[in-house]
Amino acid sequence: MKKMMRIFMTGLLVFLVTSNCFAATRMENTVSPQYVATDQYRSNMIIDNGGTLTMSGVLHPKNATSIDKVEVSFVLRDSSGTIKYNQKHTATWNNQLKRYEVFKTYSLRKKGIYILQSRYDVYKNGSLVETIYANQITKSY
């Protein structure tokens, strides 16, 4: 009888331990927006035949009052990783298109592969609301 009781108690203990290990967890089914104040953004890089590289950054706010200021940083590197251009610019508001935009040019000195990385710092009432890192763009000249 004692042997049966030990087997029963051991089985019960194993059952209780394994049921805690594999307990179901509740998943919250909530969806949050990707950005707080930004609806969409777009970075671009164009190199013409003469070696002039044009960098652009465009940001559309969710509404006209959600953003006060946008700063766009452009970092341009060559294929070896050397930084050729690294500056931050305050975007201007285009009232007709309802967006913030920056267009900058840089003269390339030699042919090669160039990589542009853009960052958007979005402000409301003087406080940083969000920072967006755009996908890098690679083009050859």
C-alpha positions as CSV (number, residue, x, y, z in Angstrom):
1,M,0.0,0.0,0.0
2,K,2.9,2.4,0.8
3,K,4.4,1.6,-2.5
4,M,1.2,2.5,-4.3
5,M,0.9,5.7,-2.4
6,R,4.4,6.7,-3.3
7,I,3.8,6.0,-7.0
8,F,0.5,8.0,-6.8
9,M,2.2,11.0,-5.1
10,T,5.1,10.9,-7.5
11,G,2.7,10.9,-10.5
12,L,0.7,13.7,-9.0
13,L,3.9,15.8,-8.4
14,V,5.1,15.2,-11.9
15,F,1.6,16.2,-13.3
16,L,1.6,19.4,-11.2
17,V,5.1,20.5,-12.2
18,T,4.6,19.9,-15.9
19,S,1.2,21.6,-16.0
20,N,2.9,24.8,-14.7
21,C,5.7,24.5,-17.3
22,F,3.3,24.4,-20.1
23,A,0.7,26.8,-18.9
24,A,-0.9,29.0,-21.5
25,T,-0.1,32.7,-21.6
26,R,-2.6,35.2,-22.6
27,M,-1.6,37.4,-25.6
28,E,-3.0,40.9,-25.7
29,N,-4.4,41.7,-29.1
30,T,-3.5,45.4,-29.4
31,V,-2.3,47.3,-32.4
32,S,-0.3,50.5,-32.0
33,P,0.6,52.9,-34.8
34,Q,4.1,52.8,-36.1
35,Y,4.8,56.5,-35.7
36,V,3.3,59.0,-33.2
37,A,3.2,62.2,-35.4
38,T,4.4,61.0,-38.8
39,D,2.1,59.6,-41.5
40,Q,4.8,58.8,-44.0
41,Y,8.3,59.8,-45.1
42,R,10.6,59.3,-48.1
43,S,14.3,59.7,-48.7
44,N,15.9,59.7,-52.1
45,M,19.2,60.1,-53.8
46,I,19.7,61.0,-57.5
47,I,23.1,61.2,-59.2
48,D,23.2,63.0,-62.6
49,N,25.7,62.4,-65.4
50,G,27.8,65.4,-64.3
51,G,28.4,64.0,-60.8
52,T,25.9,66.1,-58.9
53,L,24.2,64.1,-56.2
54,T,20.8,65.3,-54.9
55,M,19.6,64.2,-51.5
56,S,16.0,64.6,-50.6
57,G,13.9,64.0,-47.4
58,V,10.2,64.4,-47.3
59,L,7.9,63.9,-44.3
60,H,4.1,64.0,-44.2
61,P,2.7,64.6,-40.7
62,K,-0.5,62.9,-39.5
63,N,-2.1,66.3,-39.3
64,A,-1.0,69.9,-39.7
65,T,-0.7,70.5,-35.9
66,S,1.1,67.2,-34.9
67,I,4.6,68.5,-35.8
68,D,6.3,71.9,-35.3
69,K,9.7,71.1,-36.7
70,V,11.6,68.4,-38.6
71,E,15.4,68.1,-38.8
72,V,16.8,65.8,-41.5
73,S,20.3,64.4,-41.2
74,F,22.1,63.2,-44.3
75,V,25.2,61.0,-44.0
76,L,26.8,60.1,-47.4
77,R,29.5,57.4,-47.5
78,D,31.5,55.9,-50.3
79,S,32.0,52.2,-50.8
80,S,35.0,52.2,-48.5
81,G,33.0,53.7,-45.6
82,T,34.6,57.2,-45.8
83,I,32.1,59.9,-44.9
84,K,31.7,62.4,-47.7
85,Y,28.8,64.5,-46.4
86,N,27.4,64.6,-42.8
87,Q,25.0,67.5,-42.1
88,K,21.7,68.2,-40.3
89,H,19.1,70.5,-42.0
90,T,15.9,72.0,-40.8
91,A,13.1,71.0,-43.2
92,T,10.8,73.6,-44.6
93,W,7.0,73.3,-44.6
94,N,5.4,73.1,-48.0
95,N,1.9,74.4,-47.4
96,Q,0.7,73.4,-50.9
97,L,1.7,69.8,-50.5
98,K,1.3,69.7,-46.7
99,R,4.7,68.2,-46.0
100,Y,8.1,69.0,-44.6
101,E,10.9,68.8,-47.2
102,V,14.7,69.2,-47.6
103,F,16.7,69.1,-50.9
104,K,20.5,69.2,-50.8
105,T,23.2,68.8,-53.5
106,Y,26.7,67.5,-53.3
107,S,29.3,67.3,-56.1
108,L,31.0,63.9,-56.4
109,R,34.7,64.0,-57.1
110,K,35.1,60.5,-58.4
111,K,33.1,57.6,-59.7
112,G,32.1,54.8,-57.4
113,I,29.3,53.5,-55.2
114,Y,27.7,55.9,-52.7
115,I,25.5,55.1,-49.7
116,L,23.0,57.6,-48.2
117,Q,21.6,57.2,-44.7
118,S,18.9,59.6,-43.6
119,R,17.5,60.3,-40.1
120,Y,14.4,62.4,-39.3
121,D,14.1,64.1,-35.9
122,V,10.5,65.2,-35.4
123,Y,9.6,67.9,-32.8
124,K,6.4,69.2,-31.2
125,N,6.5,72.2,-28.8
126,G,10.3,72.0,-28.8
127,S,10.4,68.4,-27.6
128,L,11.6,65.5,-29.6
129,V,8.6,63.3,-30.4
130,E,10.2,60.6,-32.6
131,T,13.3,59.7,-34.5
132,I,13.0,57.9,-37.8
133,Y,15.9,56.1,-39.5
134,A,15.2,55.7,-43.2
135,N,16.5,52.7,-45.1
136,Q,19.9,53.3,-46.7
137,I,20.0,54.0,-50.4
138,T,22.9,52.8,-52.5
139,K,23.6,54.2,-56.0
140,S,26.6,54.1,-58.3
141,Y,28.2,56.9,-60.4
